[in-house]
Amino acid sequence: MGSKYLEAAARQPELMNELQTKMFLLAGLIDAAFIIGTGIALWFATANPFPGQLAAR
């Protein structure tokens, strides 16, 4: 993604600010998707599938 940004900025320098904003936004969303997915996976891994059963014993 970074190499394509540099390539596009070299071809059209007047669009560099707009391209940079979009590139950093996309990089942030890609990182956020991984972190959110990991958080949801940990939530499901530690969840109690039978919430009422433990108290009945």
N, CA, C and O atoms as CSV, one atom per row, in Angstrom:
chain,resi,resn,atom,element,x,y,z
A,1,MET,N,N,0.829,-1.179,0.000
A,1,MET,CA,C,0.000,0.000,0.000
A,1,MET,C,C,0.879,1.250,0.000
A,1,MET,O,O,0.583,2.238,-0.672
A,2,GLY,N,N,1.954,1.184,0.761
A,2,GLY,CA,C,2.858,2.334,0.799
A,2,GLY,C,C,3.548,2.579,-0.527
A,2,GLY,O,O,3.744,3.724,-0.932
A,3,SER,N,N,3.917,1.499,-1.203
A,3,SER,CA,C,4.592,1.676,-2.496
A,3,SER,C,C,3.634,2.233,-3.543
A,3,SER,O,O,4.033,3.035,-4.386
A,4,LYS,N,N,2.368,1.811,-3.492
A,4,LYS,CA,C,1.384,2.343,-4.439
A,4,LYS,C,C,1.082,3.809,-4.148
A,4,LYS,O,O,0.826,4.588,-5.065
A,5,TYR,N,N,1.112,4.185,-2.856
A,5,TYR,CA,C,0.941,5.599,-2.505
A,5,TYR,C,C,2.072,6.437,-3.083
A,5,TYR,O,O,1.835,7.489,-3.677
A,6,LEU,N,N,3.308,5.963,-2.907
A,6,LEU,CA,C,4.449,6.714,-3.434
A,6,LEU,C,C,4.400,6.803,-4.958
A,6,LEU,O,O,4.743,7.831,-5.542
A,7,GLU,N,N,3.974,5.724,-5.584
A,7,GLU,CA,C,3.850,5.705,-7.037
A,7,GLU,C,C,2.801,6.718,-7.509
A,7,GLU,O,O,3.035,7.464,-8.459
A,8,ALA,N,N,1.645,6.737,-6.838
A,8,ALA,CA,C,0.583,7.665,-7.214
A,8,ALA,C,C,0.978,9.112,-6.917
A,8,ALA,O,O,0.654,10.013,-7.691
A,9,ALA,N,N,1.676,9.341,-5.803
A,9,ALA,CA,C,2.112,10.694,-5.456
A,9,ALA,C,C,3.165,11.202,-6.433
A,9,ALA,O,O,3.222,12.401,-6.706
A,10,ALA,N,N,3.995,10.316,-6.960
A,10,ALA,CA,C,5.000,10.723,-7.937
A,10,ALA,C,C,4.342,11.076,-9.269
A,10,ALA,O,O,4.804,11.966,-9.983
A,11,ARG,N,N,3.259,10.372,-9.596
A,11,ARG,CA,C,2.578,10.648,-10.864
A,11,ARG,C,C,1.750,11.927,-10.805
A,11,ARG,O,O,1.703,12.686,-11.773
A,12,GLN,N,N,1.088,12.167,-9.656
A,12,GLN,CA,C,0.246,13.354,-9.512
A,12,GLN,C,C,0.541,14.027,-8.171
A,12,GLN,O,O,-0.166,13.787,-7.192
A,13,PRO,N,N,1.559,14.852,-8.119
A,13,PRO,CA,C,1.958,15.468,-6.847
A,13,PRO,C,C,0.896,16.393,-6.256
A,13,PRO,O,O,0.888,16.622,-5.046
A,14,GLU,N,N,0.004,16.927,-7.083
A,14,GLU,CA,C,-1.023,17.836,-6.564
A,14,GLU,C,C,-2.064,17.091,-5.715
A,14,GLU,O,O,-2.803,17.726,-4.963
A,15,LEU,N,N,-2.132,15.775,-5.822
A,15,LEU,CA,C,-3.085,14.978,-5.036
A,15,LEU,C,C,-2.430,14.330,-3.814
A,15,LEU,O,O,-3.038,13.482,-3.160
A,16,MET,N,N,-1.199,14.725,-3.507
A,16,MET,CA,C,-0.449,14.039,-2.456
A,16,MET,C,C,-1.149,14.116,-1.101
A,16,MET,O,O,-1.198,13.109,-0.394
A,17,ASN,N,N,-1.693,15.270,-0.709
A,17,ASN,CA,C,-2.340,15.387,0.605
A,17,ASN,C,C,-3.577,14.502,0.697
A,17,ASN,O,O,-3.790,13.837,1.710
A,18,GLU,N,N,-4.384,14.491,-0.342
A,18,GLU,CA,C,-5.587,13.655,-0.348
A,18,GLU,C,C,-5.225,12.169,-0.321
A,18,GLU,O,O,-5.854,11.384,0.389
A,19,LEU,N,N,-4.214,11.791,-1.094
A,19,LEU,CA,C,-3.788,10.396,-1.116
A,19,LEU,C,C,-3.196,9.971,0.227
A,19,LEU,O,O,-3.409,8.844,0.675
A,20,GLN,N,N,-2.460,10.867,0.861
A,20,GLN,CA,C,-1.849,10.545,2.143
A,20,GLN,C,C,-2.928,10.330,3.208
A,20,GLN,O,O,-2.831,9.409,4.019
A,21,THR,N,N,-3.946,11.177,3.200
A,21,THR,CA,C,-5.037,11.026,4.157
A,21,THR,C,C,-5.732,9.682,3.976
A,21,THR,O,O,-6.002,8.980,4.950
A,22,LYS,N,N,-6.019,9.329,2.735
A,22,LYS,CA,C,-6.692,8.060,2.469
A,22,LYS,C,C,-5.814,6.864,2.825
A,22,LYS,O,O,-6.313,5.852,3.318
A,23,MET,N,N,-4.509,6.975,2.577
A,23,MET,CA,C,-3.623,5.862,2.876
A,23,MET,C,C,-3.546,5.620,4.382
A,23,MET,O,O,-3.619,4.473,4.823
A,24,PHE,N,N,-3.400,6.685,5.181
A,24,PHE,CA,C,-3.311,6.510,6.626
A,24,PHE,C,C,-4.641,6.058,7.217
A,24,PHE,O,O,-4.652,5.285,8.174
A,25,LEU,N,N,-5.747,6.515,6.676
A,25,LEU,CA,C,-7.060,6.058,7.136
A,25,LEU,C,C,-7.226,4.568,6.867
A,25,LEU,O,O,-7.700,3.830,7.731
A,26,LEU,N,N,-6.843,4.127,5.688
A,26,LEU,CA,C,-6.947,2.716,5.343
A,26,LEU,C,C,-6.004,1.868,6.192
A,26,LEU,O,O,-6.381,0.779,6.625
A,27,ALA,N,N,-4.801,2.343,6.434
A,27,ALA,CA,C,-3.860,1.597,7.281
A,27,ALA,C,C,-4.410,1.471,8.706
A,27,ALA,O,O,-4.269,0.421,9.334
A,28,GLY,N,N,-5.026,2.524,9.207
A,28,GLY,CA,C,-5.625,2.468,10.534
A,28,GLY,C,C,-6.786,1.492,10.596
A,28,GLY,O,O,-6.935,0.772,11.584
A,29,LEU,N,N,-7.611,1.456,9.558
A,29,LEU,CA,C,-8.739,0.527,9.536
A,29,LEU,C,C,-8.277,-0.921,9.444
A,29,LEU,O,O,-8.885,-1.808,10.043
A,30,ILE,N,N,-7.208,-1.163,8.699
A,30,ILE,CA,C,-6.678,-2.522,8.593
A,30,ILE,C,C,-6.156,-2.983,9.956
A,30,ILE,O,O,-6.408,-4.118,10.362
A,31,ASP,N,N,-5.431,-2.111,10.665
A,31,ASP,CA,C,-4.934,-2.465,11.994
A,31,ASP,C,C,-6.083,-2.630,12.984
A,31,ASP,O,O,-6.066,-3.540,13.813
A,32,ALA,N,N,-7.064,-1.764,12.901
A,32,ALA,CA,C,-8.195,-1.835,13.831
A,32,ALA,C,C,-8.981,-3.121,13.631
A,32,ALA,O,O,-9.441,-3.714,14.607
A,33,ALA,N,N,-9.143,-3.562,12.404
A,33,ALA,CA,C,-9.901,-4.795,12.148
A,33,ALA,C,C,-9.210,-5.982,12.815
A,33,ALA,O,O,-9.887,-6.848,13.370
A,34,PHE,N,N,-7.904,-6.042,12.776
A,34,PHE,CA,C,-7.169,-7.133,13.433
A,34,PHE,C,C,-7.334,-7.065,14.945
A,34,PHE,O,O,-7.578,-8.086,15.588
A,35,ILE,N,N,-7.204,-5.888,15.510
A,35,ILE,CA,C,-7.304,-5.742,16.963
A,35,ILE,C,C,-8.716,-6.040,17.453
A,35,ILE,O,O,-8.888,-6.706,18.474
A,36,ILE,N,N,-9.726,-5.555,16.736
A,36,ILE,CA,C,-11.116,-5.826,17.110
A,36,ILE,C,C,-11.409,-7.323,16.991
A,36,ILE,O,O,-12.069,-7.893,17.860
A,37,GLY,N,N,-10.932,-7.953,15.940
A,37,GLY,CA,C,-11.124,-9.388,15.773
A,37,GLY,C,C,-10.473,-10.186,16.879
A,37,GLY,O,O,-11.044,-11.170,17.351
A,38,THR,N,N,-9.296,-9.784,17.298
A,38,THR,CA,C,-8.615,-10.458,18.398
A,38,THR,C,C,-9.390,-10.276,19.699
A,38,THR,O,O,-9.514,-11.215,20.486
A,39,GLY,N,N,-9.905,-9.086,19.927
A,39,GLY,CA,C,-10.695,-8.833,21.127
A,39,GLY,C,C,-11.965,-9.665,21.172
A,39,GLY,O,O,-12.316,-10.209,22.219
A,40,ILE,N,N,-12.650,-9.767,20.051
A,40,ILE,CA,C,-13.873,-10.573,19.992
A,40,ILE,C,C,-13.538,-12.054,20.192
A,40,ILE,O,O,-14.271,-12.768,20.876
A,41,ALA,N,N,-12.444,-12.513,19.605
A,41,ALA,CA,C,-12.038,-13.912,19.775
A,41,ALA,C,C,-11.713,-14.211,21.235
A,41,ALA,O,O,-12.096,-15.262,21.747
A,42,LEU,N,N,-11.019,-13.312,21.905
A,42,LEU,CA,C,-10.719,-13.517,23.327
A,42,LEU,C,C,-11.983,-13.476,24.168
A,42,LEU,O,O,-12.106,-14.216,25.145
A,43,TRP,N,N,-12.914,-12.625,23.800
A,43,TRP,CA,C,-14.182,-12.535,24.521
A,43,TRP,C,C,-14.929,-13.869,24.428
A,43,TRP,O,O,-15.418,-14.382,25.434
A,44,PHE,N,N,-15.014,-14.429,23.215
A,44,PHE,CA,C,-15.691,-15.712,23.050
A,44,PHE,C,C,-14.913,-16.859,23.702
A,44,PHE,O,O,-15.513,-17.806,24.210
A,45,ALA,N,N,-13.598,-16.774,23.688
A,45,ALA,CA,C,-12.795,-17.848,24.272
A,45,ALA,C,C,-12.940,-17.904,25.792
A,45,ALA,O,O,-12.811,-18.975,26.385
A,46,THR,N,N,-13.205,-16.771,26.423
A,46,THR,CA,C,-13.304,-16.746,27.878
A,46,THR,C,C,-14.747,-16.677,28.366
A,46,THR,O,O,-14.982,-16.622,29.573
A,47,ALA,N,N,-15.709,-16.678,27.462
A,47,ALA,CA,C,-17.119,-16.577,27.862
A,47,ALA,C,C,-17.602,-17.903,28.437
A,47,ALA,O,O,-17.140,-18.972,28.038
A,48,ASN,N,N,-18.523,-17.820,29.362
A,48,ASN,CA,C,-19.140,-18.994,29.943
A,48,ASN,C,C,-20.354,-19.373,29.092
A,48,ASN,O,O,-21.315,-18.605,29.040
A,49,PRO,N,N,-20.344,-20.514,28.434
A,49,PRO,CA,C,-21.466,-20.860,27.546
A,49,PRO,C,C,-22.727,-21.229,28.305
A,49,PRO,O,O,-23.813,-21.211,27.726
A,50,PHE,N,N,-22.616,-21.561,29.578
A,50,PHE,CA,C,-23.768,-21.919,30.397
A,50,PHE,C,C,-23.822,-21.004,31.621
A,50,PHE,O,O,-23.410,-21.412,32.707
A,51,PRO,N,N,-24.313,-19.792,31.469
A,51,PRO,CA,C,-24.212,-18.822,32.568
A,51,PRO,C,C,-24.990,-19.209,33.821
A,51,PRO,O,O,-24.577,-18.830,34.917
A,52,GLY,N,N,-26.088,-19.938,33.714
A,52,GLY,CA,C,-26.859,-20.275,34.895
A,52,GLY,C,C,-26.440,-21.578,35.549
A,52,GLY,O,O,-26.847,-21.845,36.680
A,53,GLN,N,N,-25.658,-22.383,34.893
A,53,GLN,CA,C,-25.319,-23.717,35.389
A,53,GLN,C,C,-24.321,-23.703,36.539
A,53,GLN,O,O,-24.386,-24.558,37.423
A,54,LEU,N,N,-23.418,-22.765,36.540
A,54,LEU,CA,C,-22.372,-22.745,37.566
A,54,LEU,C,C,-22.966,-22.441,38.934
A,54,LEU,O,O,-22.505,-22.995,39.932
A,55,ALA,N,N,-23.963,-21.586,39.010
A,55,ALA,CA,C,-24.560,-21.196,40.281
A,55,ALA,C,C,-25.475,-22.289,40.833
A,55,ALA,O,O,-25.757,-22.281,42.031
A,56,ALA,N,N,-25.951,-23.233,40.007
A,56,ALA,CA,C,-26.902,-24.253,40.441
A,56,ALA,C,C,-26.227,-25.356,41.259
A,56,ALA,O,O,-26.925,-26.093,41.955
A,57,ARG,N,N,-24.939,-25.497,41.206
A,57,ARG,CA,C,-24.244,-26.580,41.910
A,57,ARG,C,C,-24.177,-26.364,43.383
A,57,ARG,O,O,-23.621,-27.192,44.104
